[in-house]
Amino acid sequence: MINNELADLAREVAKKAYAPYSNFRVGAALVTDSGNIYTGCNIENASYPATVCAEDVAVVKAISEGEKKIDTIAVACIDAKSDTALFPCGISRQRLAEFDTKTVLVVSESDFVEYKFEEILPFNFKF
């Protein structure tokens, strides 16, 4: 049931994205090992390197509230051109690896596919 809830939240929060340049709106919803849920959306900037990914917003919110481990994250994209299932970008994947993320849900308009984290980033960088 929690995966369905996360997928729905990711779809909903994507609608809040600030994406005036690409119109590529992304939402993320995660649940931590303690059971708390955090959401985030992408925030674009005219200087593209200053853009923040939805996954990163959700992670920052969780960690700033004292969380240490992320169990599952759902990522949804509302693309003006198509219903695109979206994987986290490389930087977001590495950020998620830092907090022992177990599962990633790649969300489409009506469904989601569940992946073990190792499947989307098999050789993450860790000390």
C-alpha positions as MATLAB code, in Angstrom:
seq = 'MINNELADLAREVAKKAYAPYSNFRVGAALVTDSGNIYTGCNIENASYPATVCAEDVAVVKAISEGEKKIDTIAVACIDAKSDTALFPCGISRQRLAEFDTKTVLVVSESDFVEYKFEEILPFNFKF';
ca = [
       0.000    0.000    0.000;
       2.814    2.467    0.791;
       4.214    2.152   -2.752;
       0.855    3.141   -4.244;
       0.708    6.100   -1.859;
       4.242    7.197   -2.776;
       3.489    6.932   -6.500;
       0.337    9.029   -6.086;
       2.202   11.632   -4.018;
       5.005   11.842   -6.595;
       2.471   12.450   -9.361;
       0.694   15.095   -7.292;
       3.795   17.009   -6.196;
       5.077   17.076   -9.798;
       2.236   19.495  -10.495;
       3.913   21.967   -8.121;
       7.240   21.964   -9.993;
       8.750   25.247  -11.096;
       9.714   24.398  -14.677;
       9.179   27.500  -16.851;
      12.095   26.682  -19.183;
      11.701   22.985  -19.954;
       8.079   22.414  -18.891;
       9.457   19.096  -17.602;
       7.818   18.750  -14.202;
       9.112   16.084  -11.830;
       7.882   15.005   -8.424;
       9.394   12.728   -5.809;
       8.013   11.158   -2.664;
      10.108    9.107   -0.279;
       9.584    7.142    2.881;
      12.345    6.838    5.453;
      13.154    3.842    7.624;
      11.246    5.577   10.442;
       8.095    5.641    8.274;
       7.974    9.383    7.631;
       7.139   10.619    4.133;
       8.766   13.607    2.398;
       8.073   15.083   -1.026;
       9.857   17.376   -3.453;
       9.543   18.828   -6.933;
      12.108   20.124   -9.375;
      12.943   23.820   -9.258;
      14.460   25.218  -12.451;
      16.638   28.276  -12.777;
      17.597   30.382  -15.796;
      21.150   29.305  -15.013;
      20.548   25.572  -15.550;
      23.287   24.360  -13.158;
      21.335   26.062  -10.354;
      18.327   23.825  -11.053;
      17.443   21.399   -8.247;
      16.060   17.914   -8.922;
      12.836   16.731   -7.262;
      14.626   13.795   -5.660;
      17.204   16.107   -4.105;
      14.516   18.397   -2.664;
      12.830   15.416   -0.975;
      16.159   14.096    0.343;
      17.174   17.494    1.739;
      13.825   17.827    3.501;
      14.153   14.355    5.051;
      17.751   14.707    6.177;
      17.180   18.221    7.539;
      14.458   16.728    9.748;
      16.914   14.228   11.232;
      16.324   11.188    9.042;
      19.326    9.007    8.208;
      18.041    6.278    5.864;
      15.669    6.341    2.925;
      13.728    3.166    2.353;
      11.903    3.895   -0.911;
      11.580    6.831   -3.309;
       9.030    7.300   -6.085;
       9.818    9.573   -9.033;
       7.162   10.851  -11.449;
       7.394   13.131  -14.458;
       4.683   15.224  -16.001;
       6.050   15.954  -19.441;
       4.038   18.226  -21.705;
       4.847   15.979  -24.694;
       4.372   12.468  -23.332;
       3.822   10.306  -20.277;
       7.463    9.507  -19.651;
       8.536    7.117  -16.930;
      11.572    8.777  -15.423;
      14.576    7.401  -13.587;
      16.531    9.678  -11.233;
      19.510   11.379  -12.892;
      23.033   10.201  -12.072;
      23.703   12.837   -9.438;
      20.407   12.099   -7.695;
      21.162    8.362   -7.793;
      24.505    8.943   -6.109;
      22.855   11.194   -3.505;
      20.298    8.457   -2.778;
      23.099    5.890   -2.399;
      24.474    7.940    0.481;
      21.355    7.262    2.541;
      21.008    3.509    1.949;
      17.976    3.763   -0.335;
      16.559    0.298   -0.935;
      13.923    0.773   -3.634;
      13.094    3.172   -6.463;
       9.645    3.396   -8.008;
       9.604    4.701  -11.567;
       6.147    6.168  -11.967;
       4.112    6.649  -15.137;
       0.699    8.306  -15.379;
      -1.188    5.220  -14.223;
       1.336    2.712  -12.902;
       4.824    2.260  -11.474;
       7.689   -0.199  -11.728;
       9.723   -1.132   -8.673;
      13.516   -1.495   -8.842;
      16.041   -2.483   -6.228;
      18.413    0.432   -5.831;
      21.385   -1.689   -6.945;
      19.641   -2.175  -10.297;
      19.686    1.539  -11.125;
      23.124    2.291   -9.649;
      25.096   -0.948   -9.446;
      28.520    0.613   -8.829;
      27.822    3.561   -6.542;
      30.680    5.434   -4.958;
      31.050    4.801   -1.206;
      33.927    5.041    1.213;
];
